Structure formats: structure tokens, C-alpha cells
Amino acid sequence: MAGLAVSGISSELVGRRVRLRPLRDDDYEAWSEVRSRCRDWLLPWEPRPAGAPYPSEDRTSFITRCSMRERERQLGTGYGFGIFAMGRFVGEMNLSSVSRGAFQNADVGYWVDQAQAGRGYVPEACVLLFRFAFEEIGLHRVQISIIPRNRPSRRVAQKLWLRGEGIALRYLEIDGRWEDHVRYAVTTEEWTERRDRYLRQWLSGSANW
């Protein structure tokens, strides 16, 4: 059973193999071990202005970051989750830049432990997040933006039958370089059409990774 946060919004999203929940202070050791081991693998894909130092990942910075994520959740502007598979921390998934009014949109971002990549954890986590976005907090659209050469992330979008919306030129500054991004999206209408297939394939059946 998913836990409940402020205003009845789920704080834990539970799938077949994956559980999403906000990171806590006591997750630091597991988070730090994965981030340190996978640093060279993750750095080329992470937003960072030219000349900016690599973000501090000490315990104090991690605790501050957890507090900021909780504040975003309270305000309804963002929802950050750790990805846990078989009880082990394997990555993060965030629903950020939540827009209301006429847009009702948010951005999805994620990263996964290099040692756990290719096991279908991220697509399953995405399905949990889509269900949360459309059925719990009432968004109309979510989007994922991916550097074209990031083939593993693009493969996630393909596995989930996400609609491509073209290439946004020089969209984000990644590790000091303005990078084009392929943009993918799914709307609540598309979620409704595919919901049973998503749940059957990723949350109850045997996924074809």
C-alpha cells in the first residue's frame, strides 16, 4: 500500500519490482556509493553550466537537497523519488517544473546505477510516475528530453511508446555544452488509451526489456 503525504498525495509508488519514494537522510550512504561509483558514467548527461564545479555530494548537501525536494512536494511544484529495486537503491526519478493553469505539464528526469542499467527498472518506474502524474495530481502532459546520442535513455522512451515531438536545438547546458535534445511526451488521453497495456506489461506481467 502506498504511503500518503500531504493532501492525500502518495509518497510511495509501488510496482512489480520497483518502489519509488522520496529520499531521506538515512539514504545518504547508499546514494553516495552509487553516485561515486557511477560519476564518470553520469556526468556527461547532467545539466551543469560551463565552469561550474561538480555539485557537492557530502552528507550536509544531500540532507539539504532532501529538504528542498520535500518543500517542492509541499508546494506541488515538483516530486522527487529514489528508485529502489529489490530493496536496493538504484537511482532517482523526478517530476519537475510542474506547471498548472492552461498547461498542466511537467518534466520527467531520471538516472540509474550503471550496474543496474538494462534491467527494465526505469521503464517500470516511468509507468508508476505516469500513473501518479495523470491519476493523482491531475496533469495533462509530461515530457522527457534526451540528448540524441544517449541511446539507453532513448530506448526507454521507445519501450514506453512515447510520442516524439522533434529536436529542441541547444536546449540545455550539459556539462558545459549546449546540447540538442529529442523531446518525447505523453498526454492523459494517451495514458488512458494505453493504461491497461502499460500496467499489464510493466507492473503485472513479464516485461520484454
C-alpha positions in Angstrom: 0.0 0.0 0.0 1.4 3.4 -1.0 2.1 5.8 1.9 0.2 9.1 1.9 1.8 12.5 2.0 0.3 16.0 2.4 -3.2 16.4 0.9 -3.5 12.6 0.3 -0.9 12.5 -2.4 1.0 9.2 -2.4 4.6 9.4 -1.1 5.4 5.8 -2.2 4.7 4.3 -5.6 4.9 0.5 -5.7 5.3 -1.6 -8.8 6.2 -5.2 -9.6 9.9 -4.9 -8.9 10.4 -1.2 -8.3 9.4 1.1 -5.5 9.6 4.9 -5.7 9.8 7.0 -2.6 11.3 10.4 -1.5 14.9 10.1 -0.4 15.6 10.5 3.3 18.6 11.5 5.4 19.3 7.8 6.1 19.6 7.1 2.4 22.8 9.0 2.1 25.3 6.1 2.3 23.6 4.1 -0.4 23.1 7.2 -2.6 26.6 8.4 -2.2 28.1 4.9 -3.0 26.2 4.8 -6.3 26.9 8.4 -7.2 30.6 8.0 -6.5 30.9 4.7 -8.4 28.9 6.0 -11.4 30.2 9.5 -11.5 32.0 9.3 -14.9 29.1 7.5 -16.4 26.5 10.1 -15.2 28.4 13.4 -15.6 28.2 13.6 -19.4 24.3 13.7 -19.2 23.7 16.1 -16.3 22.8 19.8 -16.6 25.7 21.9 -15.5 26.9 25.3 -16.7 30.4 25.8 -18.1 33.0 26.2 -15.4 30.6 25.2 -12.6 32.2 22.9 -10.1 30.7 19.4 -9.8 27.9 19.7 -7.2 28.9 18.8 -3.7 27.6 15.4 -2.7 28.6 15.4 1.0 26.0 14.4 3.7 25.1 18.0 4.5 24.4 18.9 0.9 22.4 15.7 0.5 20.2 16.5 3.5 19.6 20.0 2.2 18.6 18.6 -1.1 16.2 16.2 0.5 14.6 19.1 2.4 14.3 21.1 -0.9 12.6 18.2 -2.5 10.2 17.9 0.3 9.4 21.6 0.1 8.7 21.3 -3.6 6.3 18.4 -2.8 4.5 20.5 -0.2 4.2 23.3 -2.8 3.2 21.0 -5.6 5.9 22.2 -7.9 8.0 19.0 -8.0 8.1 15.4 -6.9 11.4 13.7 -6.3 11.8 9.9 -5.8 14.5 7.5 -5.2 14.2 4.3 -7.3 14.5 1.1 -5.2 14.6 -2.4 -6.7 14.5 -5.5 -4.6 15.1 -3.2 -1.6 18.2 -1.6 -3.0 18.7 2.0 -4.1 19.4 2.1 -7.8 18.7 5.6 -9.0 16.4 8.6 -9.0 13.4 9.8 -10.9 11.9 13.3 -10.7 8.8 15.0 -11.9 9.9 18.7 -12.0 8.8 22.1 -13.3 5.2 21.3 -12.6 3.0 23.9 -14.4 -0.6 24.4 -13.7 -3.1 26.7 -15.4 -3.7 26.1 -19.1 -0.5 24.0 -19.4 -0.8 21.2 -16.8 2.7 19.9 -17.7 5.8 18.6 -16.0 9.3 17.3 -17.0 10.5 13.8 -16.2 14.1 13.2 -15.4 15.9 10.1 -14.2 19.3 8.4 -13.7 20.1 4.8 -12.8 23.1 2.9 -11.4 25.3 1.8 -14.3 25.4 -1.7 -12.8 21.6 -1.9 -12.8 21.0 -0.5 -16.3 19.2 -2.6 -18.9 17.1 -4.5 -16.4 13.9 -2.6 -17.1 13.8 -0.7 -13.8 13.5 2.7 -15.4 10.5 1.9 -17.8 8.7 0.4 -14.8 9.4 3.4 -12.7 8.2 5.7 -15.5 4.9 3.8 -15.6 4.5 4.3 -11.9 5.3 8.0 -12.3 2.9 8.4 -15.3 0.1 6.9 -13.2 0.9 9.3 -10.4 1.1 12.3 -12.7 -2.2 11.7 -14.5 -4.3 9.9 -11.9 -3.2 11.5 -8.7 -2.1 15.1 -9.4 -4.1 15.6 -12.5 -1.5 16.7 -15.1 -2.4 16.7 -18.7 1.1 16.1 -20.2 4.5 15.0 -19.2 7.6 15.3 -21.3 11.1 13.7 -21.3 14.0 15.5 -23.1 17.0 13.4 -24.1 20.3 14.1 -25.7 20.2 12.3 -29.2 23.3 10.2 -28.6 22.0 9.0 -25.2 20.8 5.7 -26.7 19.9 4.0 -23.4 17.6 6.8 -22.4 16.0 6.9 -25.8 15.5 3.2 -25.7 13.4 3.8 -22.5 11.2 6.2 -24.5 10.8 3.7 -27.3 9.8 0.9 -24.8 7.1 3.1 -23.5 5.8 4.1 -27.0 6.3 7.8 -26.2 5.4 10.2 -28.9 8.4 12.1 -30.4 8.0 15.8 -30.7 11.2 16.6 -32.6 14.5 18.1 -31.6 14.9 21.2 -29.5 18.2 22.8 -30.6 20.7 23.8 -27.9 18.0 23.1 -25.3 20.0 22.5 -22.1 23.6 23.2 -21.0 25.0 19.8 -20.2 28.4 19.5 -18.6 29.3 22.9 -20.0 28.0 22.4 -23.5 24.7 23.5 -25.0 23.1 20.2 -26.2 20.2 19.5 -28.6 17.5 17.3 -27.0 15.0 14.9 -28.6 11.7 15.6 -26.9 9.1 12.9 -26.1 5.7 13.4 -24.5 2.6 11.6 -23.3 -0.7 13.1 -22.5 -3.5 12.0 -20.3 -5.5 10.9 -23.3 -2.7 8.7 -24.5 -2.2 7.3 -21.0 -5.9 6.4 -20.8 -5.6 4.6 -24.2 -2.5 2.6 -23.2 -3.1 2.3 -19.4 -4.1 -1.4 -19.4 -1.2 -2.3 -21.7 1.3 -0.3 -19.5 0.1 -2.0 -16.3 0.0 -5.4 -17.8 3.4 -5.2 -19.4 5.3 -3.4 -16.7 3.5 -3.8 -13.4 2.0 -7.3 -13.6 3.4 -9.3 -16.4 6.8 -10.2 -17.7 8.3 -7.2 -19.4 10.2 -7.5 -22.7 13.2 -5.4 -21.8 
